[in-house]
Amino acid sequence: MARLGSWIEPFPDGIYVKPADAWVDPSEPKERALVTHGHADHARGGHAHVWATPETFAIMECRYGPQQGTRVDYGEVIRLGEVDVSFVPAGHVLGSAQIVLEHGGERVVVSGDYKRRPDPTCAPFEPVPCDIFITEATFGLPVFRHPDTGSEMDRLLERLHANPDRCVLVGAYALGKAQRLIMELRRRGHHDPIYIHGALQRLCELYQEHGVELGDIRPATGASKEELRGRIVLSPPGALNDRWSRRLPDPITAMASGWMRVRQRARQRNVELPLIVSDHADWDELTETLTELRPKEVWITHGREDALMHWCAMHQIKARELNLVGYEDEDD
């Protein structure tokens, strides 16, 4: 009898689905690539044919130029070789998907990156019962328990209001995090202009083109110091301490990431106001998802595999590490 999932083969540069002759999130250019979402460690350029959600397609074209391929809506089932393939929301960023693969009476779900808490910028994670669940483990340690997002936004606004002559400069990744922060602030009643670094502009525009109403956002470059007092400014993390930030009015330096739970990381970036806002599942969300799905096997793609492997063993779930390369923490 064939081993469960024997038709799916993990390689260092991606997951190969043999009966479809296609790769999931390959790190090297391939003939046929199924892409979970638009972050650069999952969506590379150079594939001959891409299957992805329309939003992920748009993000890839924004970053890499025109793409050849097929746009697949959530819930639509397509046939590749001998495999039925569908894309289901992952709750990570705009257009992010879990890829559901069905072949020979088995169902495998490749989660990509995912989170379980609400995000006003993307469709929420949908649990799909399966035989094999291929999960990330970016925050796969019990120390990573993300606080309520609204309370982190309140901390940001309290610091802003207490320092009306300064601005708060928040480091946020260009795809997903920046737009989510803007929307979370709007939900807290902050409708003032929010200023953004030029590197964030194109993806903010793309989100707006896909129906995410970000409100009054303005370019920070060219704005006077007086105009920026008492304002929130968003930039890529790399711009927090470079020459660009020196023209701002005495900025309070903040950073929004799940990694801000680790004080050393905050200190390394000279972050005065660490904001623990993650676009990945934390430890409780990872383990609750596995409890909910109860797959026969869990395959762990990247992150802190050992603790999750141990948790699976304690809960009588067969687990294995895939040891893929090229997946980074940069998008959180």
N, C-alpha and C positions, 0 to 999 in steps of 0.2 A: 504494500500500500504506500502511495506517495506521501511524503511529508507534507503537512499543512503549509500551504503557501509556496510549494516547490516551484511554481511558475513565476515567482518574483525573486529576483536575484539582486542583492545589494552589492554594489561596487564602491570603491572609495569616491568615485566621481558621480554617484547617483544611484537611483533604484531602477533596475531594468525589468520591464514587464515583458517577458519572453513572448507569450502568445499574441501580444499587441505590437511587438517590435517597436516599443517606445520607452522613453526614459522619463522618470519623474524628477523635476528640479535638478537636472544634470549641471555639473559645474564646468563642463566642457561642451563646445558646440556639437550637437547631434542632429541626425536626420529628422527625428520625431521626438518632440519634447512636450510633456505635460507639465504646466507650471502652476504652482499653488498660489503664488502672490508675487507682487512686484518688487520686493526688497532685493537688492543686488546680490545677496548671497543665495538667492533661490532663482531669480530671473536673470539669466545672462543673455547677451546678444549672440547672434551668429548661427542660431538653429535654422535648419532648412524649413521646418514646419512646426508651428507652435499651436498647442491647444490650451486656452486659458479663458477666464471670464472676460467679458467686454472691458471691464474696468482695468483688469490686469494688463490686457492687451494695450489699452491707452497709456498706461504707465510705462510699459516697455517701449512703446513708440516714442514717448516723451524722452526717454533716457537713451535709447539706442537707435532711433530712426525707424523707418518702415519695417514691419514684420510680416513674414508670410505665415499664414495659418488660419485657424478656425476659432471663432468666438463662440463660447459655449455658455449659455445662460444657466443660472442656478436651477437644478432640478431636471434639466434636459439630459436625456440619455443618448449617448452616441456609441456606435460600434466601431472598435478598432481591432482588426484581425478577429480574434476569437474572444474578445473582452468587451463587456458592457462598461462604459465609463460615464460617470456623472460628477458634477461639481456641486458641493454643498457648502453653505457659509461656514467660515472658520472664526469669525469675530475678531480677526487680528488687525487688518487695515482694509481700506476700500478695495472691494473685489477679491479679497482673500478667500480661498476655498480649501476644503478638504477634498481630496480626490478619491472617489469611491470606485473600486475595481471589482468586477464580478466575473468569475470564470470557473467552470467546472463545479458549480454548486458551492463555491467559497466566495466570501466577501471580505475584501481587504480595504481598509480606510487609511489613506496617507494624510495625516492631519496638517502637514506643513507646520506653520506656527499658528498658535491659537490662544484665545483667552475666553473666559466665561463671563466676565462682568460686562455690564452694558457699556456701549460706546456709541455716541450719537452720530458717528461718521461712517459706520459700516453695519452690515447685516449681522445679527447675533449668531453665535455658534449653534449649530444644530447637531445633537447627538444622533449617530447612525449606528444601530446594532451591527456587529461585525464579528467575523472569526479572528481576524488579526487587526489590531489597531497599532499603526506606526506613529509614535508620539515623539514630540520634542521633549527636552528636559532642561531648557535654558535656566529655569529657576527651580531645578529639581533637588533642592535641599530644604529640610524643615525650617531653617532660619528665614527663608524667603516667604513671608506672609504679607502681601501687599495691603496697605491701609485703604480705607474708603477714599475713592478719588475725590469726592466732593470736599472732604475735610482737608485734603492737600491743596485744593483750589482756594479754600477759605484761608489757609495759612499764607498763600501767595497774596491774596487780596488784602489781608490784614497788614502784611509788611508794606505793600504798596501804599495803603491809606495812612500808615504811620510815618511815611517818608515822602511828603508831597513835593519836595524839591529834588528828589532823586528819581531814577527810573528803575524798574526791575528788568534785568536782562536774563531771559530764560533760554538755556541751551536745549534745543529740541530737534530731533531728526526730521529731515525734510519730508519723508513719506510716512504719514500716519500720525506721528506724535505731535507735530506742530498743529495740524488741523484739529486733532482731538482736543488739545489744550484750548484752542480758540473756542471750540464748541462747548467745552465744559465751563469755561469762563462765562460764555453767553448764558448758559443755563443757570449760573449763579447770579444773574442780573447785571453782569458787567458788559455794558453796551458801548463803552468808550471806544475810540479808535485803538486798534492794536497794530503796532508797527512791526514790520518783518524785514529781515535781511533779504537781499536780492536772490540768494540761493534757494529761498523757500517759495518764491513767487510763482514759478511755473506750476508746481504741484498744488499750491493753494488754488490757482486758477482751474486746474484740472478737477479738483474736488468740487468746486463751484459749478463747473460744467456738468458734473454728474449729480447735481441736486443738493449738495451740502452747502447750506447758506451760512457763510462765515461772518457776515456782517461787515462792518467798516474796518477794512484792513488797508494799511498804507505802507509805502516803502519807507524804511528807516533812513536809507541813504538820501541825503539832501534835506532832511528835516533838521530844524535848528535845535540847539540844546534846550531853548525855552519851550519849544513845542513838545519835546520829549519828557519834560518834567512831569512826574506823576503818572507816567504811562508804562505799559508793558511792551517790551520789545522782545521778539523771538529771533533767534539766530541758530545756525548749525552749531553743535558743540565746539567745533574747531575754531569758531570765531569768538568764543567767550573771552579769551585772554590775548587776542591779537590786536594789531594796530587799529582795526576797524572799530573795536569797542571803546577805544580811548576818546572818541569824539562824543560819547554819550555823557549825560549829566550825572556823574558820580554813581555809576550803576551798582545796584545790589545784584550780585551774580548768583543766579539760580540754575538748576539743571533738573530736567524731568526725565527720570529713568528708573526702572526697577533696581538698577545697580546702586542707586543712592542709598539703599539700605546698608551698603558697605561703606563705613565712614572713611576708610582709607581711599576709596575711589573718589569721594567728594573732596577730600583734602588734596589729592593729586591734581585735581582740576581747579583748585582754589575756589570751590563752590561755597558761598556763604549761606545759601538757602537750598538745601537738597530737597527735592520733591519726588516722593516715591510714587511714580505714575508709570505703570508698565503695560505694554501691549502683548505680554505673554502671560500664560497661566502661572500662578504661584503654586507653591507646594500643595496647598489644600485643594486648589482647582485641578491640578494634575491627578491627585489621588482620588478625588471625588468623581472625576470623569471616568477613570478606570473602574471605579466601583459601580458607576451607573451603567457603563457599557458591558462589563463582565466579558471581555473577549476571551477566546481560548488562548491567545498569545498576544503579548505586547512586544513590539520591536521599538527600540529607543534609538533615535537618530543622532542627536547632538545635545550637548549640555552636560549636566551633572548626572551621568548614567548610574553610578554605583548606588546611590541612595534609593533611586527609583527601582533598580534591580532588586535591592534588598526588600523594599516594600512589597513588590510583586511576589517574591518568594514567601514572605510572611502571610500573604493573602491567597496562596495557592494559585497564582497566575503565572504561567510559563512566560519567561522574558528573555530577550537577547539584545545585545548591543550591536549596532550596525557599523559604527566607526566610519561614517562618511566624513570626507574632508571638505573644507571650504565654507563651512557654515560658521558665521561669526556672531558675536554679541552686539555688533555695531548698531543694529536697528532698534535697540531699546535704550 
